Amino acid sequence: MAYPYQIQSLEEYKTAYQKSVEDPEGFWAGVASDFQWRKGWDKVLEWNFKEPKVEWFINGKLNITENCIDRHLQELGDKPAIIWEPNNPEDRVRVVTYNRLHKRVCQVAQMLRNNGVKKGDRVCIYMGMVPELVYAVLGCARIGAIHSVVFGGFSAQSIADRLEDAKAEFIITADGAFRGEKVIPLKNVIDDALIGNKTVKKVIVYTRTRIPVSMFKGRDIWWEDEMEYAETQVEKEGVVSFPAEEMDAEDPLFILYTSGSTGKPKGVVHTCGGYMVWTAYTFVNTFQYKRGEVFFCTADIGWITGHSYIVYGPLAAGATEVMFEGIPTWPDAGRFWDIVDKHKVNILYTAPTAIRSLMGFGLKPLEGKDLSSLKVLGTVGEPINEEAWNWYDEHIGKKKCPIVDTWWQTETGGILITNLAGVTPAKPSWATLPMPGVQPVLVDENGKEIEGSPASGNLCIKAPWPSILRTTYGDHERCRQTYFSAYENLYFTGDGALRDEEGNYRITGRVDDVLNVSGHRIGTAEVENAINMHSDVVESAVVGYPHDIKGQGIYAYVICSHIRGSEEETRKNILQTVSRIIGPIAKPDKIQFVPGLPKTRSGKIMRRILRKIAEGESNFGDTTTLLDPGVVEEIAKGKL
Ligand code: 6R9
């Protein structure tokens, strides 16, 4: 069964695109009417990119969980919403039907209410990939609390910063999380994050790994006890109910922190109405999802991809999806293919870094795996190189599955540029065409729009789509500065792109000081700040360099006051420091000790030169403006 707003041919795409540009309000009113609103909107859109102010479905009232769950119950109540594959393939698969999801989300909502959580309160969620994470997220949404999910790979310090920025009063976590052979001690990390914290009142702890945890009286409570009690409140004579909070379309739904070019992560804020419409619309159209098909997104819910294409988009569309707790290489590098085979996955959505890493294991892990259920493949997170694209196409899709290369960002809420599977043409390593409602432009350094094609420039968007970020939490000026001030009346993505004669886009990567390591966004300034925390470090500069599997690796140039013990020891200590401050995901791949850094007379580090050295280039361009041109040669000599 197709969805009313599903685009099914190239012609339909062209018509939809044109209508979305000529009459955005009419177009999006049409799409939004397919959702459940408590009260309709007065006006579809008001916006200016100056302040910026963007409002969609003004005065419309809804609750996103009624759209993701309740409205499906009659038809899909017994159908699986989530098929959960545990870390250990020998353990039991859990199938969560829409009925069960409804019950659990009602219980969480009740549990949160019992513990004093109210609409608008911030709840930090720090859990592994278990169904309870989805219940927690949706339980917040049901009572109108703003969730802030923090990825399990972030350190206590990172969590502490996020808790403080969001002034979160509640945390939902687990004792630990299984990831391959490792057990991540989540609750311990939370305990460290809470040293000195003054806002958090309650920590709810779900039991997953049974590793020892300390439970503080008056603050820490067990998920199981609370849920059991909540169950007696939400279920009466076999009927489950917990009335969802009525939310304004523009009420915040969640905060998700992401790195930018400054040292401090930003809390990107998305709202209820536009985000719901966009995630469902893009899910259905990009992947050409049809009712009953099995969708598998391998992302973690700690990132935007998991928010939009594990939690909200698929569930708003009443989809069936696989959720995976573990990692692609455990117990062996055939794990994804086992899952595809076992659960008859129709649509697989993963990241280029995962594809490249699995490619490295050759074809053996594919032997004996039946991948014939696959119909559509997708990628996200970073540019996909042709080699990886071809491998994915040939060995996974068997040349029968369209590949969608989806470009988007935490700030965009959902997919903005992509081909639509089997509907609009694919072009290897090109994201191709904009979604209806998305008007990309390329601008030169002076902010002038580059017309005509082929062209290359900085990628901006001309007008708002329903799930554009509304603000950065607690600091609207920062939002304006970062995204809306570089070019007048345009949203600036931070990415560079090419455009061909057909209007296809190819994203070439970040043009700011943001790295993309294994599809994870990491600001160079953040890593530098962390390195500089080490007691022997005087100064550091961090750049990206091409990495076969990660896409980009982190290269750090470090000036030390002295080296205690061996260089190797100091390196390890620096890595440990970065792990503590940000998390293991930000650990540099290479650390080179240098006597100085190439600086301009005004004291600015010339990263351009450092990037060239890290890339192994020998032509550094003009170095005459440097304070001490000699330092460049010296650094180049010591390149790792
Ligand atoms: C969804 C997500 C956003 C940055 C973005 C860009 C890069 C994402 C891409 C891609 C080329 C694609 N990016 N998808 N680059 N092709 N298909 O990844 O969000 O974590 O915020 O990262 O990722 O550089 O600006 P986020």
Residues whose N, C-alpha, C, O or C-beta is under 5 A from the ligand:
A	BS01	6R9	I304 T379 V380 G381 E382 P383 I384 D405 T406 W407 W408 Q409 T410 T493 D495 I507 G509 R510 G519 R521
